[in-house]
Amino acid sequence: ETGSEDIDILPNGLAFISSGLKYQGLKSFAPDKPGEIFLMDLNEDNPRAVELRISRGFDLASFNPHGISTYVD
């Protein structure tokens, strides 16, 4: 609904997608909805984005993700 802002694809085919970026002065289709992170397994025949649950204690109301990156050790 709010569009994706960035995507990072791991070597194993898992994709992490940040969504819900809002900028002051630009129209937002869901101004009261916090940002989200989705996971998509690109190895599946019909991949679909699944919203990841964010830990308790995290300030979801102000979550406004701009970009995403991963670190593989």
PDB file as gemmi writes it, atoms N, CA and C in Angstrom:
CRYST1    1.000    1.000    1.000  90.00  90.00  90.00 P 1                      
ATOM      1  N   GLU A   1       0.805  -1.205   0.000  1.00  0.00           N  
ATOM      2  CA  GLU A   1       0.000   0.000   0.000  1.00  0.00           C  
ATOM      3  C   GLU A   1       0.843   1.263   0.000  1.00  0.00           C  
ATOM      4  N   THR A   2       1.982   1.238   0.706  1.00  0.00           N  
ATOM      5  CA  THR A   2       2.802   2.446   0.780  1.00  0.00           C  
ATOM      6  C   THR A   2       4.028   2.364  -0.107  1.00  0.00           C  
ATOM      7  N   GLY A   3       4.208   1.265  -0.797  1.00  0.00           N  
ATOM      8  CA  GLY A   3       5.344   1.113  -1.694  1.00  0.00           C  
ATOM      9  C   GLY A   3       6.618   0.741  -0.968  1.00  0.00           C  
ATOM     10  N   SER A   4       7.563   0.191  -1.706  1.00  0.00           N  
ATOM     11  CA  SER A   4       8.840  -0.173  -1.091  1.00  0.00           C  
ATOM     12  C   SER A   4       9.850   0.929  -1.330  1.00  0.00           C  
ATOM     13  N   GLU A   5      10.785   1.065  -0.388  1.00  0.00           N  
ATOM     14  CA  GLU A   5      11.809   2.090  -0.506  1.00  0.00           C  
ATOM     15  C   GLU A   5      13.121   1.487  -0.968  1.00  0.00           C  
ATOM     16  N   ASP A   6      13.423   0.273  -0.490  1.00  0.00           N  
ATOM     17  CA  ASP A   6      14.706  -0.342  -0.833  1.00  0.00           C  
ATOM     18  C   ASP A   6      14.585  -1.852  -0.694  1.00  0.00           C  
ATOM     19  N   ILE A   7      15.518  -2.567  -1.321  1.00  0.00           N  
ATOM     20  CA  ILE A   7      15.552  -4.023  -1.246  1.00  0.00           C  
ATOM     21  C   ILE A   7      17.010  -4.462  -1.176  1.00  0.00           C  
ATOM     22  N   ASP A   8      17.261  -5.499  -0.380  1.00  0.00           N  
ATOM     23  CA  ASP A   8      18.595  -6.082  -0.294  1.00  0.00           C  
ATOM     24  C   ASP A   8      18.436  -7.595  -0.430  1.00  0.00           C  
ATOM     25  N   ILE A   9      19.105  -8.181  -1.412  1.00  0.00           N  
ATOM     26  CA  ILE A   9      18.971  -9.610  -1.684  1.00  0.00           C  
ATOM     27  C   ILE A   9      20.249 -10.326  -1.247  1.00  0.00           C  
ATOM     28  N   LEU A  10      20.071 -11.328  -0.383  1.00  0.00           N  
ATOM     29  CA  LEU A  10      21.199 -12.119   0.104  1.00  0.00           C  
ATOM     30  C   LEU A  10      21.603 -13.167  -0.928  1.00  0.00           C  
ATOM     31  N   PRO A  11      22.830 -13.686  -0.851  1.00  0.00           N  
ATOM     32  CA  PRO A  11      23.272 -14.715  -1.798  1.00  0.00           C  
ATOM     33  C   PRO A  11      22.389 -15.968  -1.821  1.00  0.00           C  
ATOM     34  N   ASN A  12      21.691 -16.249  -0.700  1.00  0.00           N  
ATOM     35  CA  ASN A  12      20.839 -17.443  -0.652  1.00  0.00           C  
ATOM     36  C   ASN A  12      19.447 -17.212  -1.227  1.00  0.00           C  
ATOM     37  N   GLY A  13      19.164 -16.020  -1.760  1.00  0.00           N  
ATOM     38  CA  GLY A  13      17.886 -15.744  -2.400  1.00  0.00           C  
ATOM     39  C   GLY A  13      16.842 -15.107  -1.513  1.00  0.00           C  
ATOM     40  N   LEU A  14      17.174 -14.816  -0.247  1.00  0.00           N  
ATOM     41  CA  LEU A  14      16.234 -14.112   0.614  1.00  0.00           C  
ATOM     42  C   LEU A  14      16.355 -12.616   0.357  1.00  0.00           C  
ATOM     43  N   ALA A  15      15.213 -11.971   0.213  1.00  0.00           N  
ATOM     44  CA  ALA A  15      15.186 -10.534  -0.044  1.00  0.00           C  
ATOM     45  C   ALA A  15      14.511  -9.821   1.123  1.00  0.00           C  
ATOM     46  N   PHE A  16      15.148  -8.770   1.621  1.00  0.00           N  
ATOM     47  CA  PHE A  16      14.574  -7.924   2.660  1.00  0.00           C  
ATOM     48  C   PHE A  16      14.152  -6.610   2.007  1.00  0.00           C  
ATOM     49  N   ILE A  17      12.930  -6.188   2.293  1.00  0.00           N  
ATOM     50  CA  ILE A  17      12.346  -5.019   1.643  1.00  0.00           C  
ATOM     51  C   ILE A  17      11.890  -4.031   2.708  1.00  0.00           C  
ATOM     52  N   SER A  18      12.340  -2.777   2.605  1.00  0.00           N  
ATOM     53  CA  SER A  18      11.850  -1.744   3.522  1.00  0.00           C  
ATOM     54  C   SER A  18      10.711  -1.002   2.831  1.00  0.00           C  
ATOM     55  N   SER A  19       9.714  -0.628   3.622  1.00  0.00           N  
ATOM     56  CA  SER A  19       8.511  -0.009   3.061  1.00  0.00           C  
ATOM     57  C   SER A  19       7.965   1.037   4.026  1.00  0.00           C  
ATOM     58  N   GLY A  20       7.308   2.021   3.472  1.00  0.00           N  
ATOM     59  CA  GLY A  20       6.606   2.998   4.293  1.00  0.00           C  
ATOM     60  C   GLY A  20       7.332   4.303   4.516  1.00  0.00           C  
ATOM     61  N   LEU A  21       8.329   4.616   3.705  1.00  0.00           N  
ATOM     62  CA  LEU A  21       9.057   5.870   3.866  1.00  0.00           C  
ATOM     63  C   LEU A  21       8.124   7.056   3.634  1.00  0.00           C  
ATOM     64  N   LYS A  22       8.224   8.038   4.513  1.00  0.00           N  
ATOM     65  CA  LYS A  22       7.422   9.257   4.372  1.00  0.00           C  
ATOM     66  C   LYS A  22       8.344  10.468   4.436  1.00  0.00           C  
ATOM     67  N   TYR A  23       8.117  11.408   3.564  1.00  0.00           N  
ATOM     68  CA  TYR A  23       8.827  12.682   3.564  1.00  0.00           C  
ATOM     69  C   TYR A  23       7.818  13.782   3.800  1.00  0.00           C  
ATOM     70  N   GLN A  24       8.195  14.743   4.625  1.00  0.00           N  
ATOM     71  CA  GLN A  24       7.313  15.876   4.864  1.00  0.00           C  
ATOM     72  C   GLN A  24       7.087  16.625   3.559  1.00  0.00           C  
ATOM     73  N   GLY A  25       5.836  16.958   3.283  1.00  0.00           N  
ATOM     74  CA  GLY A  25       5.500  17.700   2.075  1.00  0.00           C  
ATOM     75  C   GLY A  25       5.149  16.828   0.885  1.00  0.00           C  
ATOM     76  N   LEU A  26       5.425  15.520   0.948  1.00  0.00           N  
ATOM     77  CA  LEU A  26       5.056  14.612  -0.137  1.00  0.00           C  
ATOM     78  C   LEU A  26       3.833  13.809   0.263  1.00  0.00           C  
ATOM     79  N   LYS A  27       2.959  13.557  -0.700  1.00  0.00           N  
ATOM     80  CA  LYS A  27       1.740  12.800  -0.428  1.00  0.00           C  
ATOM     81  C   LYS A  27       2.086  11.388   0.043  1.00  0.00           C  
ATOM     82  N   SER A  28       1.400  10.945   1.093  1.00  0.00           N  
ATOM     83  CA  SER A  28       1.545   9.591   1.596  1.00  0.00           C  
ATOM     84  C   SER A  28       0.192   8.905   1.475  1.00  0.00           C  
ATOM     85  N   PHE A  29       0.196   7.672   0.956  1.00  0.00           N  
ATOM     86  CA  PHE A  29      -1.056   6.937   0.803  1.00  0.00           C  
ATOM     87  C   PHE A  29      -1.527   6.325   2.114  1.00  0.00           C  
ATOM     88  N   ALA A  30      -0.645   6.241   3.096  1.00  0.00           N  
ATOM     89  CA  ALA A  30      -0.998   5.703   4.416  1.00  0.00           C  
ATOM     90  C   ALA A  30      -0.243   6.497   5.482  1.00  0.00           C  
ATOM     91  N   PRO A  31      -0.622   7.759   5.702  1.00  0.00           N  
ATOM     92  CA  PRO A  31       0.155   8.624   6.594  1.00  0.00           C  
ATOM     93  C   PRO A  31       0.206   8.161   8.048  1.00  0.00           C  
ATOM     94  N   ASP A  32      -0.768   7.398   8.497  1.00  0.00           N  
ATOM     95  CA  ASP A  32      -0.797   6.952   9.887  1.00  0.00           C  
ATOM     96  C   ASP A  32      -0.217   5.553  10.082  1.00  0.00           C  
ATOM     97  N   LYS A  33       0.205   4.921   8.999  1.00  0.00           N  
ATOM     98  CA  LYS A  33       0.732   3.563   9.078  1.00  0.00           C  
ATOM     99  C   LYS A  33       2.254   3.621   9.248  1.00  0.00           C  
ATOM    100  N   PRO A  34       2.796   2.887  10.246  1.00  0.00           N  
ATOM    101  CA  PRO A  34       4.255   2.905  10.420  1.00  0.00           C  
ATOM    102  C   PRO A  34       4.955   2.144   9.294  1.00  0.00           C  
ATOM    103  N   GLY A  35       6.250   2.324   9.199  1.00  0.00           N  
ATOM    104  CA  GLY A  35       7.038   1.596   8.213  1.00  0.00           C  
ATOM    105  C   GLY A  35       7.067   0.110   8.522  1.00  0.00           C  
ATOM    106  N   GLU A  36       7.496  -0.669   7.546  1.00  0.00           N  
ATOM    107  CA  GLU A  36       7.520  -2.116   7.692  1.00  0.00           C  
ATOM    108  C   GLU A  36       8.751  -2.689   7.008  1.00  0.00           C  
ATOM    109  N   ILE A  37       9.115  -3.911   7.417  1.00  0.00           N  
ATOM    110  CA  ILE A  37      10.151  -4.693   6.752  1.00  0.00           C  
ATOM    111  C   ILE A  37       9.499  -5.993   6.299  1.00  0.00           C  
ATOM    112  N   PHE A  38       9.731  -6.356   5.051  1.00  0.00           N  
ATOM    113  CA  PHE A  38       9.173  -7.584   4.484  1.00  0.00           C  
ATOM    114  C   PHE A  38      10.306  -8.527   4.110  1.00  0.00           C  
ATOM    115  N   LEU A  39       9.993  -9.815   4.083  1.00  0.00           N  
ATOM    116  CA  LEU A  39      10.928 -10.849   3.652  1.00  0.00           C  
ATOM    117  C   LEU A  39      10.303 -11.588   2.476  1.00  0.00           C  
ATOM    118  N   MET A  40      11.101 -11.833   1.453  1.00  0.00           N  
ATOM    119  CA  MET A  40      10.636 -12.584   0.290  1.00  0.00           C  
ATOM    120  C   MET A  40      11.691 -13.623  -0.063  1.00  0.00           C  
ATOM    121  N   ASP A  41      11.259 -14.874  -0.227  1.00  0.00           N  
ATOM    122  CA  ASP A  41      12.169 -15.949  -0.621  1.00  0.00           C  
ATOM    123  C   ASP A  41      12.078 -16.112  -2.134  1.00  0.00           C  
ATOM    124  N   LEU A  42      13.101 -15.642  -2.823  1.00  0.00           N  
ATOM    125  CA  LEU A  42      13.087 -15.665  -4.289  1.00  0.00           C  
ATOM    126  C   LEU A  42      13.329 -17.055  -4.861  1.00  0.00           C  
ATOM    127  N   ASN A  43      13.586 -18.047  -4.003  1.00  0.00           N  
ATOM    128  CA  ASN A  43      13.748 -19.426  -4.453  1.00  0.00           C  
ATOM    129  C   ASN A  43      12.408 -20.130  -4.642  1.00  0.00           C  
ATOM    130  N   GLU A  44      11.346 -19.568  -4.112  1.00  0.00           N  
ATOM    131  CA  GLU A  44      10.022 -20.176  -4.222  1.00  0.00           C  
ATOM    132  C   GLU A  44       9.466 -19.998  -5.635  1.00  0.00           C  
ATOM    133  N   ASP A  45       8.579 -20.905  -6.035  1.00  0.00           N  
ATOM    134  CA  ASP A  45       7.953 -20.807  -7.355  1.00  0.00           C  
ATOM    135  C   ASP A  45       7.114 -19.538  -7.493  1.00  0.00           C  
ATOM    136  N   ASN A  46       6.397 -19.188  -6.441  1.00  0.00           N  
ATOM    137  CA  ASN A  46       5.559 -17.983  -6.429  1.00  0.00           C  
ATOM    138  C   ASN A  46       5.917 -17.146  -5.198  1.00  0.00           C  
ATOM    139  N   PRO A  47       7.052 -16.456  -5.247  1.00  0.00           N  
ATOM    140  CA  PRO A  47       7.467 -15.709  -4.058  1.00  0.00           C  
ATOM    141  C   PRO A  47       6.475 -14.608  -3.712  1.00  0.00           C  
ATOM    142  N   ARG A  48       6.287 -14.413  -2.404  1.00  0.00           N  
ATOM    143  CA  ARG A  48       5.434 -13.322  -1.949  1.00  0.00           C  
ATOM    144  C   ARG A  48       6.091 -12.667  -0.741  1.00  0.00           C  
ATOM    145  N   ALA A  49       5.871 -11.398  -0.584  1.00  0.00           N  
ATOM    146  CA  ALA A  49       6.441 -10.648   0.528  1.00  0.00           C  
ATOM    147  C   ALA A  49       5.635 -10.917   1.788  1.00  0.00           C  
ATOM    148  N   VAL A  50       6.340 -11.238   2.873  1.00  0.00           N  
ATOM    149  CA  VAL A  50       5.714 -11.500   4.162  1.00  0.00           C  
ATOM    150  C   VAL A  50       6.244 -10.462   5.154  1.00  0.00           C  
ATOM    151  N   GLU A  51       5.337  -9.786   5.851  1.00  0.00           N  
ATOM    152  CA  GLU A  51       5.744  -8.776   6.820  1.00  0.00           C  
ATOM    153  C   GLU A  51       6.442  -9.436   8.007  1.00  0.00           C  
ATOM    154  N   LEU A  52       7.597  -8.903   8.378  1.00  0.00           N  
ATOM    155  CA  LEU A  52       8.313  -9.401   9.543  1.00  0.00           C  
ATOM    156  C   LEU A  52       7.794  -8.701  10.794  1.00  0.00           C  
ATOM    157  N   ARG A  53       7.664  -9.448  11.863  1.00  0.00           N  
ATOM    158  CA  ARG A  53       7.268  -8.865  13.142  1.00  0.00           C  
ATOM    159  C   ARG A  53       8.474  -8.169  13.749  1.00  0.00           C  
ATOM    160  N   ILE A  54       8.248  -6.998  14.300  1.00  0.00           N  
ATOM    161  CA  ILE A  54       9.314  -6.233  14.926  1.00  0.00           C  
ATOM    162  C   ILE A  54       9.188  -6.391  16.438  1.00  0.00           C  
ATOM    163  N   SER A  55      10.311  -6.573  17.105  1.00  0.00           N  
ATOM    164  CA  SER A  55      10.351  -6.849  18.545  1.00  0.00           C  
ATOM    165  C   SER A  55       9.594  -5.827  19.368  1.00  0.00           C  
ATOM    166  N   ARG A  56       9.083  -6.296  20.503  1.00  0.00           N  
ATOM    167  CA  ARG A  56       8.440  -5.397  21.462  1.00  0.00           C  
ATOM    168  C   ARG A  56       9.466  -4.401  21.976  1.00  0.00           C  
ATOM    169  N   GLY A  57       8.969  -3.251  22.371  1.00  0.00           N  
ATOM    170  CA  GLY A  57       9.856  -2.217  22.892  1.00  0.00           C  
ATOM    171  C   GLY A  57      10.399  -1.298  21.812  1.00  0.00           C  
ATOM    172  N   PHE A  58      10.204  -1.675  20.551  1.00  0.00           N  
ATOM    173  CA  PHE A  58      10.651  -0.851  19.426  1.00  0.00           C  
ATOM    174  C   PHE A  58       9.575   0.195  19.150  1.00  0.00           C  
ATOM    175  N   ASP A  59       9.966   1.431  18.894  1.00  0.00           N  
ATOM    176  CA  ASP A  59       9.010   2.505  18.641  1.00  0.00           C  
ATOM    177  C   ASP A  59       8.475   2.415  17.215  1.00  0.00           C  
ATOM    178  N   LEU A  60       7.460   1.586  17.030  1.00  0.00           N  
ATOM    179  CA  LEU A  60       6.881   1.390  15.697  1.00  0.00           C  
ATOM    180  C   LEU A  60       6.210   2.643  15.155  1.00  0.00           C  
ATOM    181  N   ALA A  61       5.628   3.445  16.030  1.00  0.00           N  
ATOM    182  CA  ALA A  61       4.888   4.630  15.585  1.00  0.00           C  
ATOM    183  C   ALA A  61       5.777   5.585  14.785  1.00  0.00           C  
ATOM    184  N   SER A  62       7.061   5.627  15.111  1.00  0.00           N  
ATOM    185  CA  SER A  62       7.958   6.550  14.404  1.00  0.00           C  
ATOM    186  C   SER A  62       8.873   5.827  13.407  1.00  0.00           C  
ATOM    187  N   PHE A  63       8.621   4.541  13.170  1.00  0.00           N  
ATOM    188  CA  PHE A  63       9.476   3.771  12.250  1.00  0.00           C  
ATOM    189  C   PHE A  63       9.238   4.250  10.825  1.00  0.00           C  
ATOM    190  N   ASN A  64      10.267   4.803  10.217  1.00  0.00           N  
ATOM    191  CA  ASN A  64      10.193   5.407   8.888  1.00  0.00           C  
ATOM    192  C   ASN A  64      11.440   4.970   8.110  1.00  0.00           C  
ATOM    193  N   PRO A  65      11.476   3.694   7.673  1.00  0.00           N  
ATOM    194  CA  PRO A  65      12.713   3.154   7.095  1.00  0.00           C  
ATOM    195  C   PRO A  65      13.111   3.815   5.781  1.00  0.00           C  
ATOM    196  N   HIS A  66      14.366   4.220   5.719  1.00  0.00           N  
ATOM    197  CA  HIS A  66      14.926   4.777   4.491  1.00  0.00           C  
ATOM    198  C   HIS A  66      16.139   3.934   4.139  1.00  0.00           C  
ATOM    199  N   GLY A  67      15.920   2.970   3.249  1.00  0.00           N  
ATOM    200  CA  GLY A  67      16.995   2.080   2.860  1.00  0.00           C  
ATOM    201  C   GLY A  67      17.037   0.849   3.749  1.00  0.00           C  
ATOM    202  N   ILE A  68      17.850  -0.111   3.322  1.00  0.00           N  
ATOM    203  CA  ILE A  68      18.080  -1.320   4.108  1.00  0.00           C  
ATOM    204  C   ILE A  68      19.370  -1.944   3.592  1.00  0.00           C  
ATOM    205  N   SER A  69      20.113  -2.531   4.503  1.00  0.00           N  
ATOM    206  CA  SER A  69      21.308  -3.253   4.106  1.00  0.00           C  
ATOM    207  C   SER A  69      21.493  -4.420   5.076  1.00  0.00           C  
ATOM    208  N   THR A  70      22.183  -5.427   4.648  1.00  0.00           N  
ATOM    209  CA  THR A  70      22.430  -6.596   5.464  1.00  0.00           C  
ATOM    210  C   THR A  70      23.929  -6.831   5.579  1.00  0.00           C  
ATOM    211  N   TYR A  71      24.304  -7.567   6.611  1.00  0.00           N  
ATOM    212  CA  TYR A  71      25.689  -7.945   6.814  1.00  0.00           C  
ATOM    213  C   TYR A  71      25.722  -9.457   6.955  1.00  0.00           C  
ATOM    214  N   VAL A  72      26.493 -10.117   6.130  1.00  0.00           N  
ATOM    215  CA  VAL A  72      26.618 -11.576   6.183  1.00  0.00           C  
ATOM    216  C   VAL A  72      28.018 -11.894   6.697  1.00  0.00           C  
ATOM    217  N   ASP A  73      28.073 -12.668   7.769  1.00  0.00           N  
ATOM    218  CA  ASP A  73      29.358 -13.020   8.377  1.00  0.00           C  
ATOM    219  C   ASP A  73      29.675 -14.469   8.053  1.00  0.00           C  
TER     220      ASP A  73                                                      
END                                                                             
